[in-house]
Every structure is written in C-alpha cells, then in structure tokens.
Amino acid sequence: MFFYFCLASPLLFLTNALLLGIIASHYNPKDTAISQLVYTDVGIWQTLNFLVFGVLSLWLSFYIYRMDSVNHFDKILVASGALAFGLCLVLVGIFKTDLVGTSTITGTIHSLVFISTVVIQGILQMWFASRRINTPIGIYYLISGIVTLIALVAMNQVPSFRGIAQRTLVAAITLWITTGSIIVRI
C-alpha cells in the first residue's frame, strides 16, 4: 500500500504546487516559479510539499530499485530519476530560492540543484526512450525529454512564461517517473 502512495508522490507534488499557486495571494503562476510560493501566505505548505513528497520520492526510488524487473537497466534508469527528483525536492525545500532581484548562497544552491536535476531528468527520459524507440511509449519518452529541456531553456529566456514553462517541465518529469515506475514493475 505504501508503495502506491510513493508511486503517486511525484504527481501529488505537482497537484499540490498547482493548487497552492492558485490559492496564494499576490502570486501569478503564469510567470512565477513554484519555489517563489515560499514567500507567499502558503509558504509553509509549499515547503512541506517539497519535503514530504521529496522524501516519498526517495522511498519510491528505493522501492523501484528493490523490485523484480525483466529489465534491470530500465529499473536503474527509473530509480535514478525518482532518486534525483526526491533529492531535488528535499534540497530545494531546505535551500529557499531567492526573491526576484536578489542573490544569496541558499538561492544559488537552490537554482543549481534545480537546473542540474532537470538536465539529468531530460537525459534519463531520452535514454529510457532510446531503449524502446520503436514503440509509442518510447516516442512519448523522447518527446517528454525534449520538452523537459526546452521548457528549462524557456524558463530562463521567456520570463513572462517562466511559471508555465516550469510547470510544463515538472509535469513531464513527474509523468515519466510515474509511468516509468509502472512499466518496470510490469
């Protein structure tokens, strides 16, 4: 039973972040990153969202690694994706992002953890896709990896859509971890 809650944790993180973005006052989800929620009236809930679902994603990576699977390498790829996602959530929950226009050590750590995790996720998605490229799911993962990396670039190049770009890449990452976990379990 706990496995299924861990399996849902990436999508539950995304759902909570979307809902918190809607209910937070003085916050525009279109152009503001998810991490900026920490500076709103729902800040404590966003921090808990990062920490709780980060830890559950770490547990998911452990479960995936320990499960029996026909393809051991695919299992390692998905477990690595869940591990990177979980570590990222926990670390960005601990190291708050900078307020817009400021620069701090914790904000720099936050940004470096986020950017490196997104790049790793994009690579893992495309690597997973390359192992099943002649199937519809392989094409989906390839497109998902490309979308993840393009959305990362868009976050930094198109500030007026930063929030949308970030939510797009988080959706691509959470869907790949969840569906990949199901595929390696089958």
Disulfide bonds with the S-S distance in Angstrom:
none
